[in-house]
Amino acid sequence: MPVMAARLGAGEFGRLSFIVVWAALLSIIVEGGFLAAATRVAVSADPAKRWTLAQQIFTARCVLCLPVVLLAIIVAWSVRKPSVAAQGLNCWLDASAIAALAIVLGWPATWYLQATQQLNRWSRIEIAVHLAAVLLFVTIAHSVATYVLIQGAAAAALAILGWRWLYRDLVRSAERARLWSCSQLVPGLRLGWTMMPVSIAGAAYTLALPAIGSRQMSSAELGHYFLVDRIVRALTAAIDPVVSVIYPRIVHAFENGEHEALRYASRWALFGGFFGMFLLTTGLLIWPTALRFLPLQSGGMDHDRLCAIFMVLGLLLPMLMGWKFFGYWMLGSGRYDHAYRLCIVIGAGIGLFGAAVAGTTGALGLAWTAIASEAGVVITAIAGVYLTRRATSRMS
């Protein structure tokens, strides 16, 4: 993203931000909530049950792709400012890019690889694909269209290879080697629906912030916010491989009792928080120097503005890296689903309301909204666990 910002300039980078943000937001509909819902079921399922889950997810995702195409068209024509919307060809191109990218981003087989604890082997493929994509970005990506094509191709490759891996593992357990199954459509949608509202609400205070900002801010201001946001989210994602490995272990730890699982998750949450603080401190020290290596100012990007935004958004690093393990403990228990949904909805409400108000103040206002949303999630989650335990003890 920093390389693309330097090449495209603030205006075109803002357009790229618009496409990527809305594609990631709509991809949650295609993903269908299966990463959380199906993983929890697949952890303890036998191969035959996992094949049934695969049929449910495959069929449901095929159907969920349809509304995404319509929503992409609506977004491209209604969200952009009138001066841009008047350019019909650009709107159709943006709509096509958003729809295609959203669909391929929503099709990974991570739920299966995570549940079967094969992510260590799968990571070799993922690293190879991402390295190839980075090489292409650096060498040939000099336009918005080229960047979107490369990212879409990388996401599609990972989705196809992941489902091929799943098919190879499970096809022997299936009576029919067909992933599409009309009879599994409704059960699949029902399974995903248990967690899809949570996924959508969760995106409402992450991806939806720049999405709403795309309506209120100039392309240049959106580009400044999105660049810092992507860097912070990329640093936060550094701990995702650990979370993916730990989540099934948290689920198994509940076999020895809820307190044992909580102790296990808490140790990792502390590790995540301290690691996030380390990244934040390091980032604050090297950020100004790192920006000087890229000719961002030649494209209209303001170094001082980027530093000010990072000083706020960087607070997400310790918050998110610690919260992820606690959040997955809540999900893994199966006992705090209502509390988990509530905390995500509260965070979404804070984010959407704050973005509608703070978006008019620019990137810094949006950054503080992101911090307030995450803080609301954590506080509500702790309160929800406490109230759930209290209610359960009274009933018993």
C-alpha positions in Angstrom: 0.0 0.0 0.0 2.8 2.6 0.7 4.3 1.8 -2.7 0.9 2.2 -4.4 0.3 5.5 -2.6 3.6 6.8 -3.9 2.8 5.7 -7.4 -0.8 6.7 -7.7 -0.9 9.9 -5.8 -3.5 10.9 -3.2 -6.5 11.1 -5.5 -6.1 7.8 -7.3 -5.0 6.1 -4.1 -8.3 7.3 -2.6 -10.1 5.5 -5.4 -8.2 2.3 -4.8 -9.0 2.6 -1.1 -12.7 2.9 -2.0 -12.6 -0.3 -4.0 -10.6 -2.3 -1.6 -12.6 -1.2 1.5 -16.0 -2.0 0.0 -14.7 -5.3 -1.5 -13.5 -6.4 1.9 -16.7 -5.3 3.5 -18.9 -7.2 1.0 -16.7 -10.3 1.1 -18.0 -10.9 4.7 -21.4 -11.7 3.1 -19.8 -14.3 0.9 -17.7 -15.7 3.7 -21.0 -16.2 5.5 -19.8 -16.4 9.1 -18.4 -19.9 8.5 -14.9 -19.1 9.8 -16.3 -18.9 13.4 -19.4 -21.1 13.1 -18.0 -24.0 11.0 -14.6 -24.1 12.7 -16.2 -24.7 16.1 -18.2 -27.6 14.7 -15.5 -29.1 12.6 -12.9 -29.3 15.4 -14.6 -32.3 16.9 -16.3 -33.7 13.8 -15.4 -36.9 12.0 -14.5 -36.8 8.2 -18.0 -37.5 7.1 -19.4 -34.6 9.1 -16.7 -32.3 7.8 -17.7 -33.3 4.2 -21.3 -32.4 5.0 -20.1 -29.1 6.4 -18.1 -28.5 3.2 -21.2 -29.1 1.1 -23.2 -26.7 3.2 -20.6 -24.0 3.0 -19.9 -24.4 -0.7 -23.5 -24.3 -1.7 -24.4 -21.4 0.6 -21.4 -19.3 -0.7 -22.5 -19.9 -4.3 -25.9 -18.4 -3.4 -24.4 -15.6 -1.3 -22.4 -14.3 -4.2 -25.5 -13.1 -6.0 -26.6 -10.3 -3.6 -22.9 -9.1 -3.5 -23.0 -8.3 -7.2 -26.1 -6.2 -6.7 -24.7 -4.5 -3.7 -21.5 -3.6 -5.5 -23.4 -1.8 -8.2 -25.5 0.1 -5.6 -22.3 1.1 -3.7 -20.5 2.3 -6.8 -23.4 4.4 -8.0 -24.7 5.8 -4.7 -21.7 6.1 -2.3 -19.3 8.1 -4.5 -19.6 11.8 -4.7 -21.8 13.2 -7.5 -18.8 14.5 -9.4 -17.4 11.0 -9.6 -20.8 9.3 -10.0 -21.3 11.4 -13.1 -18.6 9.4 -14.8 -20.7 6.4 -15.7 -17.8 4.2 -17.1 -15.7 4.7 -13.9 -18.7 3.7 -11.8 -19.3 0.5 -13.7 -15.6 -0.3 -13.6 -15.5 0.3 -9.8 -18.7 -1.9 -9.4 -17.1 -4.7 -11.3 -13.9 -4.5 -9.4 -15.7 -4.4 -6.0 -17.9 -7.4 -6.9 -15.2 -9.6 -8.3 -12.7 -8.8 -5.5 -15.4 -9.3 -2.8 -16.4 -12.8 -4.2 -12.8 -14.2 -4.3 -11.9 -12.7 -0.9 -14.9 -14.5 0.6 -14.1 -18.0 -0.5 -11.1 -19.2 1.6 -11.2 -22.7 3.1 -9.6 -21.4 6.3 -12.4 -22.9 8.5 -11.4 -26.4 7.5 -7.6 -25.9 7.7 -7.9 -24.2 11.1 -10.2 -26.9 12.5 -7.9 -29.7 11.4 -4.8 -27.8 12.5 -3.1 -28.0 9.1 -2.4 -24.3 8.9 1.4 -24.9 9.4 1.5 -26.9 6.2 -0.9 -24.6 4.4 1.2 -21.6 5.3 3.9 -22.6 2.7 1.3 -22.2 -0.1 0.0 -19.0 1.3 3.5 -17.5 1.6 4.4 -18.5 -1.9 1.2 -16.9 -3.4 1.6 -13.7 -1.3 5.3 -13.4 -2.3 4.4 -13.8 -6.0 1.7 -11.1 -5.5 4.1 -8.7 -3.8 6.6 -9.2 -6.6 4.0 -8.4 -9.2 2.8 -5.4 -7.2 6.3 -4.0 -7.1 7.2 -4.6 -10.7 4.0 -4.0 -12.7 1.3 -2.5 -10.5 1.2 1.2 -11.7 -2.6 1.6 -11.9 -5.7 0.9 -9.8 -6.8 -1.8 -12.3 -3.5 -3.7 -12.2 -3.5 -3.7 -8.4 -7.0 -5.0 -8.2 -6.3 -7.7 -10.8 -3.3 -9.0 -9.0 -5.0 -9.0 -5.6 -8.0 -10.7 -7.1 -5.8 -13.4 -8.8 -4.0 -14.0 -5.5 -7.2 -14.4 -3.5 -8.7 -16.7 -6.2 -5.6 -18.9 -6.2 -5.7 -19.3 -2.4 -9.4 -20.1 -2.5 -9.1 -22.7 -5.2 -6.0 -24.3 -3.7 -7.6 -24.4 -0.2 -10.8 -26.1 -1.5 -8.7 -28.5 -3.5 -6.9 -29.4 -0.3 -10.2 -29.9 1.5 -11.6 -32.0 -1.4 -8.5 -34.2 -1.5 -8.7 -34.9 2.3 -12.5 -35.5 2.5 -13.6 -36.9 -0.8 -13.0 -40.5 0.4 -15.4 -39.9 3.2 -18.2 -38.8 0.9 -20.8 -41.0 -0.8 -20.9 -38.5 -3.6 -17.9 -36.5 -4.6 -19.9 -33.3 -5.3 -19.6 -30.1 -3.3 -22.8 -28.6 -4.6 -25.9 -29.9 -2.9 -29.3 -28.2 -3.1 -30.4 -30.2 0.0 -27.6 -28.6 2.1 -28.3 -25.0 1.1 -30.8 -24.2 3.9 -28.7 -26.0 6.6 -25.6 -24.1 5.3 -27.3 -20.7 5.4 -28.7 -21.6 8.9 -25.2 -22.5 10.2 -23.6 -19.4 8.8 -26.4 -17.2 10.1 -25.4 -17.9 13.7 -22.2 -15.9 13.2 -22.6 -13.9 10.0 -24.4 -11.0 11.8 -21.4 -10.9 14.2 -19.0 -10.8 11.3 -20.9 -8.0 9.6 -21.2 -6.1 12.9 -17.5 -6.6 13.5 -16.7 -5.2 10.1 -18.9 -2.2 10.9 -16.3 -0.8 13.2 -13.3 -1.7 11.1 -14.0 -1.7 7.4 -17.1 0.4 7.6 -15.2 3.3 9.1 -13.3 4.1 5.9 -16.3 3.0 3.9 -18.5 5.7 5.5 -15.6 8.0 5.2 -15.6 7.5 1.5 -18.9 9.3 1.4 -17.8 12.3 3.6 -14.1 12.8 3.0 -12.2 13.8 0.0 -10.3 11.1 -1.9 -7.0 12.5 -0.7 -8.1 12.5 3.0 -9.5 8.9 2.6 -6.2 7.8 1.1 -4.3 9.2 4.1 -6.5 7.3 6.6 -6.6 4.1 4.6 -2.9 3.9 4.2 -2.3 4.1 7.9 -5.2 1.8 8.7 -3.9 -0.9 6.3 -0.4 -0.7 7.8 -1.8 -1.0 11.4 -4.2 -3.8 10.4 -1.3 -5.6 8.6 0.8 -5.4 11.8 -2.2 -6.7 13.8 -2.5 -9.6 11.4 1.0 -10.7 12.3 -0.5 -12.5 15.2 -3.3 -14.1 13.3 -1.3 -17.3 12.5 -0.8 -17.8 16.3 -4.6 -17.1 16.9 -5.5 -19.7 14.2 -3.4 -22.3 16.0 -4.5 -21.4 19.5 -8.3 -21.3 18.8 -8.8 -25.1 18.4 -6.6 -25.6 21.5 -8.8 -23.2 23.5 -11.9 -25.3 22.3 -10.1 -28.5 23.5 -9.1 -26.8 26.8 -12.8 -26.6 27.7 -12.8 -30.3 28.1 -10.9 -29.7 31.4 -13.2 -26.9 32.5 -14.0 -23.3 31.7 -11.4 -21.9 34.1 -8.6 -24.0 32.6 -9.5 -22.7 29.1 -9.7 -19.1 30.5 -6.2 -19.4 32.1 -4.8 -20.7 28.8 -6.4 -18.0 26.7 -5.4 -15.3 29.3 -1.7 -16.2 29.0 -1.9 -15.8 25.2 -3.9 -12.5 25.6 -1.1 -11.1 27.8 1.5 -12.2 25.2 -0.6 -10.5 22.5 -0.9 -7.3 24.5 2.8 -7.0 25.2 3.7 -7.9 21.6 1.3 -5.1 20.5 2.9 -2.6 22.8 6.3 -3.6 21.4 5.1 -3.0 17.8 3.5 0.3 18.8 6.7 1.6 20.5 8.8 0.5 17.6 6.5 2.0 15.1 6.5 5.4 16.9 10.3 5.4 16.8 10.8 4.4 13.2 7.6 5.7 11.5 8.9 9.2 10.5 12.1 7.7 9.2 10.4 4.9 7.3 8.1 7.3 5.5 11.1 9.2 4.1 12.1 6.2 2.0 9.0 6.5 -0.1 8.3 9.5 -2.3 4.8 10.0 -0.9 4.9 13.8 -0.9 5.4 13.8 -4.7 1.9 12.2 -5.0 0.3 14.7 -2.5 0.6 12.5 0.6 1.5 14.5 3.8 4.1 12.9 6.0 3.1 14.9 9.1 -0.6 14.0 8.6 0.3 10.3 8.3 2.4 10.4 11.5 -0.5 12.1 13.4 -2.9 9.4 12.3 -0.6 6.6 13.2 -0.1 8.0 16.7 -3.9 7.4 17.2 -4.5 4.3 15.2 -1.4 2.6 16.6 -3.2 2.2 19.9 -5.2 -0.6 18.2 -2.1 -2.8 18.2 -2.0 -3.8 21.9 -5.8 -3.6 22.1 -6.6 -6.0 19.3 -3.7 -8.4 19.8 -4.8 -9.0 23.4 -8.5 -9.0 22.7 -8.4 -11.6 19.9 -7.5 -14.5 22.3 -10.2 -13.5 24.8 -12.7 -13.1 22.1 -12.0 -16.6 20.8 -12.3 -17.9 24.3 -15.8 -16.5 24.4 -16.6 -18.1 21.0 -15.0 -21.5 21.9 -17.0 -21.8 25.1 -20.4 -21.8 23.3 -21.7 -20.3 26.5 -21.1 -16.6 25.8 -22.4 -16.3 22.3 -25.0 -13.8 23.3 -22.4 -11.7 25.2 -20.1 -11.9 22.2 -22.8 -10.8 19.8 -23.7 -8.0 22.1 -20.2 -6.6 22.4 -19.8 -6.7 18.6 -23.1 -4.9 18.1 -22.1 -2.3 20.7 -18.8 -1.7 18.9 -20.6 -1.5 15.6 -23.0 1.1 17.0 -20.2 3.2 18.4 -18.3 2.9 15.1 -21.2 3.7 12.8 -22.5 6.6 14.9 -19.0 8.0 15.5 -18.0 7.7 11.8 -21.2 9.5 10.7 -20.2 12.4 13.1 -16.4 12.2 13.1 -16.0 11.5 9.4 -16.8 15.2 8.6 -13.7 16.1 10.8 -11.4 14.1 8.6 -9.0 11.2 9.1 -8.1 12.0 12.8 -11.7 12.0 13.8 -12.2 8.6 12.1 -9.1 7.3 13.9 -10.4 8.2 17.3 -13.7 6.6 16.4 -11.9 3.3 15.7 -10.2 3.4 19.2 -13.6 4.2 20.9 -15.2 1.3 19.0 -12.6 -1.2 20.1 -12.7 0.0 23.7 -16.5 -0.4 23.6 -16.2 -4.0 22.4 -13.7 -5.0 25.1 -15.6 -3.3 28.0 -19.0 -4.8 26.8 -17.4 -8.3 26.4 -16.1 -8.3 30.0 -19.4 -7.0 31.3 -21.3 -9.6 29.2 -19.2 -12.5 30.6 -19.8 -11.3 34.2 -23.5 -10.9 33.7 -23.8 -14.3 32.0 -22.0 -16.0 34.8 -24.1 -14.2 37.4 -27.3 -15.2 35.7 -26.2 -18.8 35.3 -25.3 -19.1 39.0 -28.7 -17.7 40.0 -30.5 -20.3 37.8 -28.4 -23.1 39.2 
